[in-house]
Amino acid sequence: MTPLPAASALDQFFLDARARILDVAATLDRLDRGEGTSAGDPRVEKLRKAVLILLEQSSGRAERIQQIFSLEYNPTWPVPKPRY
């Protein structure tokens, strides 16, 4: 599969990416304005860690961010039963 040229990818995805980043910024603003504190909440720490990865100029950001929000594999998880 041939990657999309950078200029084409930017033309195609810029507005969507801008909207998503604004949405994340608005969420962080709501947390800052909220009563009480979210400091120390692991969910907020995950959001902040993900934002830092976004700022890196390297490939694989999506995978690394997905790992932040994923549970580590647990071999004792029950095996799903097929539906018939």
Secondary structure, DSSP 4 states (H G I P E B T S, - for coil): -PPPPHHHHHHHHHHHHHHHHHHHHHHHHHHHHSSS--TT-HHHHHHHHHHHHHHS-SS-HHHHHHHHHSPPP-TTSPPPPPP-
